[in-house]
Amino acid sequence: MKQYFHDLAAHVDTLAAPGETIVSWFSSEESDFIRFNKSAVRQAMAIRQANWTLTLIHANRRLDATVTLTGNLAPDRETLTALVKELRSGLADVPEDPFLLLETNVSTQSHEARGSLPDPSQVIDSVIAAGKGVDLVGLYAGGPIYKGFANTLGSRHWHAVENFNFGWCLYHDKDKAVKSNYAGSSWDARVFDGKMGFAREQLVRLAEPPRTLTPGAYRAFIAPAAMNEILGMLSWAGFGLKSRNTKQSALIRMSDGDARFHPMVSIKENTADGVACAFQREGFVRPDAVSLVEKGALASPLVSPRSAREYGVATNGANSQESPESMDLAGGALANAEALKALGTGIYLGNLWYLNFSDRSTCRLTGMTRFASFWVEDGQIKAPLNVMRFDDSAYHVLGDNLEALTRESELIVDDNSYGERSTSSTRTPGALLKSFALTL
């Protein structure tokens, strides 16, 4: 695939007219998808796709388009040749782009993270065996993902990663289920069996009579999967330079110096240890890490090329949304095995659902508890919880109500596969809170 990309990039180099620059973005995958329901295979398929986005730039004007490739050089060369001609015919009708920033530094890089992926038949056998006697619903997606950047100035960047993501639920009844996930680059039967065993234990507890809590504030332990939902809300225009400067950031109070998180909270865009590639669609290279929050204080913003041009600063390779793709919340000192004991009496939240802002200016979040949330007394799970709505500020969750973060962190790979499999991920510990507000 790498040679195929370089061959097409070399062909595109021959298509540029004097004064033109052509930027290419290549995105491809070879994926196996397996859907399970009632612990049986309901759908299995293999997908191979490759897309090429061409951006034609001339006289500060730009026009781009994306085509699907066949994987065969001869017809794909013809397709790209025709596409360049089509873009050229329309470029004169496009206004100049005042925030266009072209990467003119010629550079080359290549990163290949090979994994040890399971054969689809192995996945099927393992999941069916693990789901015996329970109602398992899930989706497995795995295989290599390829990204490439090239421009007619001579830059070439290549990224190849092999990974898998299996998300599943063990369903009990009505709104009661246990949600789990296993992702990585090498399938380890012991790890999968351990996660399935933990899910089965929680499923047994879900069969017990549920408890309905009255609205109020409760001590809480938020598991990594639930923390991922909270961090995802902060990613929503929380860390970008554009949102800061236009006062639309959910973290505007931090930006203005009126609020901060707990000193134990440090968040970074950790490209070096993530799944996403170390370059973005315009060819700007990303640093290994960008500190977003340092010991509770807002640090560097994510800066896209367009924001860099608009505000006269350097870009750090952020995407156009200026959102993290490899977010990493640093762990703390609490051992996972001691989490329930440290909680004492309160609520264990395995997942949170349907999150949104109830007050964006104060970073106040609302959503629902769901999937294996329990009432805990004296460090022991006593009953599953009926669904409750929460409404609390991130300045409390990650600020004055934060008591501890777990020492162990979990890598959660984005399971989005609309159009193509995502390479975004979050690494997060669990969090112990002194208080968490349930509203109804």
C-alpha positions as CSV (number, residue, x, y, z in Angstrom):
1,M,0.0,0.0,0.0
2,K,2.9,2.4,0.8
3,Q,4.4,1.9,-2.7
4,Y,1.0,2.4,-4.3
5,F,0.6,5.7,-2.4
6,H,4.1,6.9,-3.5
7,D,3.4,5.9,-7.1
8,L,0.2,7.9,-7.2
9,A,1.8,10.9,-5.4
10,A,4.6,10.9,-8.1
11,H,1.9,10.9,-10.8
12,V,0.2,13.9,-9.2
13,D,3.5,15.8,-9.2
14,T,3.4,15.7,-13.0
15,L,-0.1,17.3,-13.1
16,A,0.8,20.6,-11.5
17,A,0.9,23.6,-13.9
18,P,3.4,26.5,-13.3
19,G,2.4,28.4,-10.2
20,E,0.1,25.6,-8.9
21,T,0.6,23.5,-5.8
22,I,-1.3,20.3,-5.4
23,V,-1.8,18.8,-1.9
24,S,-2.9,15.2,-1.6
25,W,-4.4,13.3,1.4
26,F,-4.7,9.5,1.2
27,S,-6.9,7.5,3.6
28,S,-7.4,3.8,3.3
29,E,-8.3,0.7,5.4
30,E,-8.6,-3.0,5.1
31,S,-11.1,-3.8,7.8
32,D,-13.0,-6.8,9.1
33,F,-16.4,-6.1,10.7
34,I,-18.2,-8.7,12.8
35,R,-21.6,-8.0,14.4
36,F,-22.9,-10.1,17.2
37,N,-26.4,-10.4,18.7
38,K,-27.6,-12.9,21.3
39,S,-24.1,-14.3,21.4
40,A,-24.2,-15.3,17.7
41,V,-22.8,-13.8,14.5
42,R,-25.4,-11.8,12.7
43,Q,-23.2,-10.0,10.1
44,A,-19.6,-10.5,9.0
45,M,-17.9,-8.6,6.2
46,A,-14.5,-7.4,5.0
47,I,-14.1,-3.9,3.6
48,R,-11.2,-2.5,1.6
49,Q,-11.4,1.1,0.6
50,A,-9.1,3.9,-0.4
51,N,-9.9,7.6,-0.8
52,W,-7.8,10.4,-2.2
53,T,-8.4,14.1,-1.6
54,L,-6.8,16.6,-4.0
55,T,-6.4,20.2,-3.1
56,L,-5.5,22.5,-6.0
57,I,-3.9,25.8,-4.9
58,H,-3.1,28.8,-7.1
59,A,-2.9,32.6,-6.5
60,N,-4.2,32.2,-2.9
61,R,-7.2,30.2,-4.1
62,R,-8.0,26.6,-3.2
63,L,-10.4,24.0,-4.3
64,D,-10.6,20.4,-3.3
65,A,-12.4,17.2,-4.0
66,T,-12.3,13.5,-2.9
67,V,-12.5,10.4,-5.1
68,T,-12.7,6.7,-4.3
69,L,-9.8,4.7,-5.8
70,T,-9.8,1.1,-7.2
71,G,-6.4,0.1,-5.9
72,N,-5.1,-0.3,-9.4
73,L,-2.6,2.2,-10.6
74,A,-3.6,2.7,-14.2
75,P,-7.3,3.6,-13.7
76,D,-6.5,5.6,-10.5
77,R,-3.9,7.7,-12.4
78,E,-6.6,8.5,-15.0
79,T,-9.1,9.4,-12.2
80,L,-6.7,11.8,-10.5
81,T,-5.7,13.4,-13.9
82,A,-9.4,14.0,-14.7
83,L,-9.9,15.4,-11.2
84,V,-7.1,17.9,-11.4
85,K,-8.5,19.2,-14.7
86,E,-12.0,19.5,-13.1
87,L,-10.6,21.5,-10.2
88,R,-8.5,23.7,-12.4
89,S,-11.6,24.6,-14.5
90,G,-13.4,25.8,-11.3
91,L,-10.6,27.4,-9.4
92,A,-10.9,30.8,-11.1
93,D,-14.5,31.1,-9.7
94,V,-13.4,30.6,-6.1
95,P,-12.6,33.7,-4.0
96,E,-9.2,34.1,-2.5
97,D,-8.8,32.4,0.9
98,P,-7.4,34.9,3.5
99,F,-6.5,32.2,6.0
100,L,-4.8,29.8,3.6
101,L,-1.6,28.5,5.1
102,L,0.5,26.2,2.9
103,E,3.2,24.0,4.4
104,T,6.3,25.0,2.3
105,N,8.9,23.2,4.4
106,V,9.7,20.0,2.5
107,S,9.9,17.0,4.8
108,T,9.5,13.2,4.8
109,Q,8.5,10.8,7.5
110,S,7.2,7.2,7.8
111,H,5.6,5.4,10.7
112,E,4.4,1.9,10.7
113,A,3.0,0.2,13.8
114,R,2.4,-3.4,12.9
115,G,0.2,-5.5,15.2
116,S,-0.7,-9.1,15.8
117,L,-4.3,-9.1,14.7
118,P,-6.5,-12.1,15.2
119,D,-8.0,-14.0,12.3
120,P,-11.8,-13.2,12.1
121,S,-12.5,-16.9,12.8
122,Q,-10.5,-16.6,16.0
123,V,-12.5,-13.6,17.1
124,I,-15.8,-15.4,16.4
125,D,-14.8,-18.5,18.3
126,S,-13.5,-16.5,21.3
127,V,-16.6,-14.3,21.5
128,I,-19.1,-17.1,21.0
129,A,-17.4,-19.1,23.7
130,A,-17.3,-16.1,26.1
131,G,-20.9,-15.3,25.5
132,K,-22.3,-18.7,26.1
133,G,-25.3,-18.5,28.4
134,V,-25.7,-14.7,28.2
135,D,-27.1,-12.2,25.7
136,L,-24.0,-10.7,24.1
137,V,-24.4,-7.8,21.6
138,G,-21.3,-6.3,20.1
139,L,-19.3,-5.1,17.1
140,Y,-15.7,-6.1,16.2
141,A,-13.7,-3.9,13.8
142,G,-10.1,-4.6,13.0
143,G,-7.4,-4.4,10.4
144,P,-4.7,-2.0,9.0
145,I,-5.4,1.7,8.5
146,Y,-3.3,3.8,6.2
147,K,-2.9,7.6,6.0
148,G,-0.6,9.5,3.6
149,F,0.2,13.1,2.8
150,A,2.0,14.4,-0.3
151,N,2.4,17.7,-2.1
152,T,4.0,18.8,-5.3
153,L,6.7,20.6,-3.3
154,G,8.2,17.2,-2.5
155,S,6.9,16.4,1.0
156,R,5.8,12.8,1.8
157,H,4.3,11.5,5.0
158,W,3.2,8.0,5.7
159,H,1.3,6.4,8.6
160,A,0.2,2.7,8.9
161,V,-1.3,1.2,12.0
162,E,-2.9,-2.2,12.7
163,N,-5.4,-2.4,15.5
164,F,-8.8,-3.7,16.5
165,N,-11.7,-2.5,18.6
166,F,-14.3,-4.8,20.1
167,G,-17.2,-3.2,22.0
168,W,-19.9,-5.3,23.5
169,C,-22.8,-5.3,26.0
170,L,-24.1,-8.1,28.2
171,Y,-27.8,-7.5,28.3
172,H,-29.9,-8.3,31.3
173,D,-33.4,-6.7,31.0
174,K,-35.0,-3.5,30.0
175,D,-32.4,-0.7,30.5
176,K,-29.9,-2.9,32.4
177,A,-26.8,-4.0,30.6
178,V,-23.0,-4.1,31.1
179,K,-21.0,-2.3,28.5
180,S,-17.3,-3.3,27.9
181,N,-14.6,-2.7,25.4
182,Y,-11.3,-4.3,24.3
183,A,-9.0,-2.5,21.9
184,G,-5.3,-2.9,21.0
185,S,-2.9,-4.0,18.4
186,S,-2.4,-7.6,19.6
187,W,-5.3,-9.8,20.7
188,D,-4.5,-11.4,24.1
189,A,-7.0,-14.1,25.1
190,R,-6.2,-13.6,28.8
191,V,-6.9,-9.9,28.6
192,F,-10.2,-10.5,26.8
193,D,-11.2,-13.3,29.2
194,G,-10.4,-11.0,32.1
195,K,-12.6,-8.2,30.7
196,M,-15.4,-10.7,30.0
197,G,-15.2,-12.2,33.5
198,F,-15.5,-8.7,35.0
199,A,-18.5,-8.0,32.8
200,R,-20.1,-11.2,33.8
201,E,-19.7,-10.4,37.5
202,Q,-21.4,-7.1,37.0
203,L,-24.2,-8.7,35.0
204,V,-24.9,-10.9,38.0
205,R,-25.2,-7.9,40.2
206,L,-27.6,-6.2,37.7
207,A,-30.1,-9.0,38.3
208,E,-30.5,-7.9,41.9
209,P,-33.3,-5.4,42.9
210,P,-32.3,-1.9,41.7
211,R,-32.2,1.1,43.9
212,T,-33.6,4.5,43.0
213,L,-31.7,7.4,44.5
214,T,-33.2,10.7,45.5
215,P,-31.7,13.8,43.7
216,G,-28.7,15.1,45.5
217,A,-24.9,15.0,45.8
218,Y,-23.2,11.7,46.3
219,R,-19.6,10.5,46.6
220,A,-18.8,8.8,43.3
221,F,-16.2,6.8,41.5
222,I,-16.2,7.4,37.8
223,A,-14.7,4.6,35.8
224,P,-12.4,5.3,32.8
225,A,-15.2,4.6,30.2
226,A,-17.3,7.3,31.9
227,M,-14.4,9.7,32.3
228,N,-13.9,9.3,28.5
229,E,-17.3,10.8,28.0
230,I,-16.5,13.8,30.2
231,L,-13.2,14.4,28.5
232,G,-14.9,14.1,25.1
233,M,-17.1,17.1,26.1
234,L,-14.0,19.1,27.0
235,S,-12.7,18.2,23.5
236,W,-15.7,19.9,22.0
237,A,-14.2,23.3,21.2
238,G,-12.5,23.4,24.6
239,F,-8.8,23.4,23.7
240,G,-8.7,25.3,20.4
241,L,-7.1,28.7,19.8
242,K,-10.1,29.8,17.7
243,S,-12.7,29.0,20.4
244,R,-10.6,30.7,23.0
245,N,-10.2,33.9,21.0
246,T,-13.8,34.0,20.0
247,K,-14.9,33.3,23.6
248,Q,-16.8,30.2,22.6
249,S,-14.7,27.7,24.5
250,A,-16.3,25.7,27.2
251,L,-13.2,26.4,29.2
252,I,-13.5,30.2,28.8
253,R,-13.4,30.7,32.6
254,M,-10.0,29.0,32.7
255,S,-8.9,31.0,29.7
256,D,-9.9,34.2,31.5
257,G,-8.1,33.1,34.7
258,D,-11.4,32.9,36.7
259,A,-11.3,29.1,37.3
260,R,-8.9,26.1,37.2
261,F,-9.0,22.4,37.7
262,H,-7.4,20.5,40.6
263,P,-3.6,20.6,40.7
264,M,-3.5,16.8,40.1
265,V,-5.1,17.3,36.7
266,S,-2.7,17.4,33.7
267,I,-4.0,16.7,30.2
268,K,-2.0,16.6,27.0
269,E,-2.4,15.8,23.4
270,N,-0.1,12.7,23.4
271,T,0.5,12.0,19.7
272,A,3.6,9.9,20.4
273,D,1.6,7.3,22.4
274,G,-1.7,7.5,20.5
275,V,-3.1,5.8,17.4
276,A,-3.5,9.0,15.3
277,C,-0.8,10.0,12.8
278,A,1.9,12.6,13.5
279,F,0.8,14.9,10.7
280,Q,-2.5,16.4,9.6
281,R,-4.3,16.9,6.3
282,E,-2.4,20.0,5.2
283,G,0.9,18.3,5.9
284,F,1.9,20.1,9.1
285,V,3.9,17.8,11.5
286,R,2.6,17.4,15.0
287,P,4.9,17.5,18.1
288,D,5.1,14.4,20.2
289,A,3.0,16.1,22.8
290,V,1.1,19.4,23.5
291,S,0.3,20.3,27.1
292,L,-3.3,21.3,27.3
293,V,-3.8,21.5,31.1
294,E,-0.8,21.6,33.4
295,K,-1.4,20.9,37.1
296,G,-4.9,22.3,36.9
297,A,-4.1,25.4,34.8
298,L,-4.9,25.9,31.1
299,A,-1.7,25.6,29.0
300,S,-1.1,25.6,25.3
301,P,-4.0,25.7,22.8
302,L,-4.4,23.4,19.8
303,V,-3.7,25.6,16.7
304,S,-4.9,24.6,13.2
305,P,-3.1,26.1,10.2
306,R,-6.1,28.4,9.5
307,S,-6.0,29.8,13.1
308,A,-2.3,30.2,12.8
309,R,-2.7,32.4,9.8
310,E,-5.7,34.3,11.2
311,Y,-4.0,35.1,14.6
312,G,-0.4,35.3,13.5
313,V,1.0,32.4,15.5
314,A,2.6,29.1,14.8
315,T,0.5,26.0,14.2
316,N,1.1,22.8,16.2
317,G,-0.5,20.5,13.6
318,A,-4.1,20.5,15.0
319,N,-6.9,19.4,12.9
320,S,-9.4,21.8,11.5
321,Q,-11.7,21.4,14.5
322,E,-8.8,22.0,16.9
323,S,-9.8,19.0,18.9
324,P,-7.5,16.4,20.5
325,E,-7.0,13.1,18.7
326,S,-4.8,11.5,21.3
327,M,-6.0,12.9,24.6
328,D,-4.1,11.8,27.7
329,L,-5.2,12.5,31.3
330,A,-2.3,11.7,33.6
331,G,-3.0,9.1,36.3
332,G,-2.8,9.6,40.0
333,A,-2.0,7.5,43.1
334,L,-5.1,5.5,43.8
335,A,-4.8,1.8,42.9
336,N,-7.8,0.4,40.9
337,A,-8.1,-2.4,43.4
338,E,-8.6,0.1,46.2
339,A,-11.2,2.3,44.4
340,L,-14.3,0.9,46.0
341,K,-12.7,0.9,49.4
342,A,-11.7,4.5,49.0
343,L,-15.2,5.3,47.8
344,G,-16.8,3.9,50.9
345,T,-20.4,4.7,50.4
346,G,-21.6,6.3,47.2
347,I,-22.1,5.5,43.5
348,Y,-20.0,3.6,41.0
349,L,-20.5,4.9,37.5
350,G,-19.4,2.5,34.8
351,N,-20.6,4.6,32.0
352,L,-22.3,8.0,31.3
353,W,-24.6,8.6,28.3
354,Y,-26.2,11.3,26.2
355,L,-23.9,14.1,27.5
356,N,-24.4,17.7,26.5
357,F,-23.8,21.2,28.0
358,S,-26.4,22.5,30.3
359,D,-24.4,25.8,30.6
360,R,-21.5,26.0,28.3
361,S,-20.0,29.2,29.8
362,T,-19.5,27.4,33.1
363,C,-18.6,24.1,31.6
364,R,-21.7,22.5,33.2
365,L,-22.5,19.1,31.8
366,T,-25.6,17.0,31.9
367,G,-26.3,13.4,30.9
368,M,-27.5,10.1,32.1
369,T,-26.0,7.3,34.2
370,R,-26.2,4.0,32.3
371,F,-24.7,0.5,32.0
372,A,-23.5,-1.0,35.2
373,S,-23.9,1.8,37.7
374,F,-24.1,0.6,41.3
375,W,-24.8,1.8,44.8
376,V,-21.8,1.0,47.1
377,E,-21.8,0.8,50.9
378,D,-18.6,0.4,52.9
379,G,-16.6,-0.5,49.8
380,Q,-19.0,-3.2,48.6
381,I,-21.5,-3.1,45.7
382,K,-25.0,-3.4,47.2
383,A,-27.4,-2.8,44.3
384,P,-27.7,-1.6,40.7
385,L,-28.9,1.9,40.2
386,N,-31.9,2.9,38.2
387,V,-31.1,5.5,35.5
388,M,-30.5,9.0,36.9
389,R,-29.7,12.4,35.3
390,F,-26.6,14.2,36.4
391,D,-25.9,17.9,36.1
392,D,-22.5,19.1,37.3
393,S,-19.7,21.4,36.3
394,A,-16.3,20.1,35.0
395,Y,-14.8,22.6,37.4
396,H,-16.3,20.4,40.2
397,V,-15.6,17.0,38.7
398,L,-12.0,17.8,37.8
399,G,-11.7,20.6,40.4
400,D,-12.7,21.1,44.0
401,N,-14.6,17.8,44.2
402,L,-11.8,15.6,42.8
403,E,-10.3,13.4,45.5
404,A,-8.1,11.0,43.6
405,L,-7.2,9.6,40.2
406,T,-6.4,6.0,39.7
407,R,-2.8,5.0,39.1
408,E,-3.8,2.8,36.2
409,S,-5.1,4.3,33.0
410,E,-7.1,2.8,30.1
411,L,-6.6,3.4,26.4
412,I,-10.0,3.9,24.8
413,V,-10.0,3.9,21.0
414,D,-12.8,5.8,19.3
415,D,-15.2,3.2,17.8
416,N,-16.6,5.6,15.2
417,S,-16.7,3.9,11.8
418,Y,-19.0,6.2,9.8
419,G,-17.3,6.5,6.4
420,E,-14.0,5.1,7.8
421,R,-12.6,3.8,11.0
422,S,-11.4,6.5,13.4
423,T,-7.8,6.7,14.7
424,S,-8.7,9.0,17.7
425,S,-8.1,7.7,21.2
426,T,-8.2,8.7,24.8
427,R,-6.0,7.5,27.7
428,T,-7.7,8.1,31.0
429,P,-7.7,6.9,34.6
430,G,-10.8,6.6,36.8
431,A,-11.7,9.4,39.2
432,L,-12.9,9.4,42.8
433,L,-15.1,12.4,43.6
434,K,-16.1,13.8,47.0
435,S,-19.5,14.9,45.4
436,F,-21.4,14.4,42.2
437,A,-24.8,16.0,41.5
438,L,-27.7,13.8,40.5
439,T,-30.7,15.9,39.6
440,L,-33.6,13.6,38.7
